[in-house]
Amino acid sequence: MSVRVAVLGGSGYTAVELLKILLRHPHAEVVAVTSRDAGKPVSAEHPVLFNRLDLPMEAFDPDVLKAKGVAVAFGCLPHGVSAEAAKPLLDRGIRVIDLSADYRLKDPAVYAEWYGTAHHDTANLAHAVYGLPELYREQIRTAKLVANPGCYPQTAILGLAPLVAKKLIDLNTIIVDSKSGVSGAGRTPKLTTHYPECNESFAAYGVGKHRHTPEIEQALSHVAGVPVQVIFTPHLTPMDRGIFSTIYATLTRPLVDAELLSLYREHFAGEPFVRVRDTLPATKDTAHTNYLDVCPKAVRGRAVVLATEDNLVRGASGVAVQNFNLMFGFAEKEGLV
């Protein structure tokens, strides 16, 4: 069985990472890549695809995509723009895996508060499924619209889920301290990601106001069954890719490393892409893979959880393909290992 797919917004880092994965997927056929640079071959935009995918990029037209037999579209478009593209596709029966933030937050008022604009498609927002397989696997299987999770939030949510589920931490004490490679800022040039500005430097940004905060809180509140608030602080570090999150919370009862390790191994038993470790992880351990590595420690009455992932693969395009596999009944690891 081969599924015809389209990639919307083919010029960015997540798009090229996604295309590389789809090209080795035995059940995916890329039949369209949309871009403002219509007519330009995909391989001209991304030379790594030369002689692998020389398909001309095209203007977005939902009727053309429908005529091509596209069954699912991966949205690699900016926030706001993505919802405008998803709606006509869904109206035509094309399933959507959206890599933007447009459908992640279930409350449109929360979206407006953090993104500074009203939501463009509240009707479809109501039935969007948050695309974190470890929490919403069964809902993803039948979803018409999957909201792919953000990169930082996955390390925070999965890093904390076992503790939150068992009420083993004080939910008012959670601190998520995260570092990301420069590719997390996207391909569009910015002063802060200009080489002389970010090389040999290390800086925090979005302190107290980063848009991933409500996404983390929404998922953890679902796991806990009560509202959860976190202090989330992201940092830019001068490497191409990777996320490293160090998470802190006060334990509700004394625990030792072995107990935490056992808890995490039990919680994530059978999960194909979460690796629970008793050794300290590093970003290179997960680079270019869909794995998320997590190592829990007990330190002076607190849980300290270390979580790493590749921000472009597990953080975006890899987990999007994991969701694709679930939606179309393929083995979850297909194309990803």
C-alpha positions, -999 to +999 in steps of 0.1 A: +000+000+000+013+034-010-001+067+004+001+098-017+014+127+004+020+164+000+043+187+019+032+223+023+059+249+027+088+231+012+116+256+018+123+251+055+144+228+077+115+207+089+103+202+053+137+189+040+140+167+071+105+154+065+112+148+028+143+128+036+123+105+059+094+101+034+118+092+006+129+061+025+094+052+037+082+021+018+046+033+020+048+070+012+048+086-022+056+124-023+035+137-052+034+174-043+055+200-025+041+235-023+061+267-019+060+304-028+089+295-051+066+276-075+083+260-105+116+256-087+127+220-082+127+209-046+164+198-051+173+234-061+161+246-027+176+216-009+207+202-027+207+172-004+177+160-024+195+162-058+186+132-079+164+120-051+135+144-054+136+168-083+099+174-082+089+210-092+074+229-063+040+243-069+016+270-056-008+258-030-041+247-046-063+223-026-082+212-057-050+203-075-038+183-045-072+165-043-069+157-081-035+142-075-050+118-050-032+133-020-045+114+011-025+134+037-008+168+037+021+176+061+019+213+070+053+229+073+039+264+072+042+293+097+017+298+125-015+314+113-008+306+076-011+269+084-047+270+096-057+288+065-043+260+044-056+231+065-092+241+064-098+237+026-078+204+026-100+190+054-131+201+036-119+180+006-113+149+027-075+152+029-061+144+063-036+169+077-006+166+100+001+202+110+037+210+122+028+246+132+013+256+165-021+264+151-040+234+164-020+225+195-038+247+221-074+235+226-087+268+239-088+295+212-086+322+239-053+308+251-040+307+215-050+344+211-033+353+244+000+337+235+001+341+197-014+376+196-041+369+170-075+352+169-076+316+158-085+312+121-102+278+122-120+271+156-143+246+139-114+222+131-096+231+163-124+214+182-115+180+168-078+183+163-057+156+181-025+165+198+001+144+181+022+131+209+019+093+204+029+084+239-002+101+253-027+101+224-018+071+203-054+057+199-069+091+191-042+097+165-051+065+146-085+078+135-077+116+135-084+137+104-063+165+118-032+160+140-015+189+157+022+179+157+037+187+191+064+213+196+101+204+200+107+217+235+074+205+249+081+169+241+111+168+263+092+185+291+060+165+288+076+131+285+102+140+310+076+147+336+047+124+326+056+094+349+060+117+379+029+137+372+008+106+366+017+091+400+015+125+418+051+121+429+060+158+425+046+190+438+029+204+407+036+240+418+074+235+417+081+225+381+110+242+363+120+233+328+154+246+317+159+239+280+186+245+254+182+242+216+204+243+186+201+272+161+180+252+136+152+255+161+148+291+151+140+281+115+157+289+082+146+325+078+176+347+086+174+367+119+200+388+137+200+366+168+208+335+147+234+352+125+267+333+128+287+361+145+259+368+169+253+333+182+286+315+177+306+312+209+277+326+229+248+312+250+216+331+257+182+328+272+151+341+253+114+343+258+118+342+296+083+339+312+065+343+279+076+316+255+047+301+235+055+266+243+046+272+279+008+267+276+014+237+254+034+220+281+009+230+307-021+217+287-006+182+282+007+179+318-027+190+331-043+162+311-019+137+326-024+150+361-062+156+360-057+190+376-042+223+363-004+223+361+018+254+358+055+254+348+083+279+346+098+273+312+130+290+301+146+282+266+181+290+256+199+292+223+232+273+221+257+274+192+251+240+177+231+230+146+206+207+161+195+191+194+175+199+225+187+193+261+161+199+289+169+198+326+137+195+346+134+202+383+105+195+407+101+188+444+093+152+453+062+146+474+080+117+492+116+105+494+128+085+464+161+072+452+175+069+417+167+032+414+130+038+422+127+066+397+144+045+370+120+017+377+090+041+375+102+055+341+109+021+327+075+008+336+057+039+323+075+038+289+076+001+285+069-008+249+073+028+236+094+025+205+110+059+206+115+067+243+147+054+258+149+054+296+186+056+306+206+051+338+234+071+322+235+108+315+223+116+280+238+141+255+224+157+224+247+137+201+231+105+214+198+114+197+210+135+168+194+126+134+170+101+151+135+100+164+145+089+198+139+109+230+163+099+258+153+105+294+173+100+326+156+106+360+176+114+392+168+121+428+188+150+443+181+164+478+144+158+478+139+169+442+135+151+409+160+161+383+151+148+349+174+150+319+158+147+284+173+150+250+161+149+214+169+160+179+147+191+174+142+186+137+135+148+138+119+138+171+110+175+177+092+179+143+094+158+112+102+124+127+073+124+151+051+137+122+060+105+103+053+085+135+019+100+135+015+093+098+023+056+105-004+055+132-030+072+110-025+048+081-020+016+100+017+011+093+043-001+118+051+028+141+089+026+133+084+025+095+108+049+078+123+060+111+149+033+120 
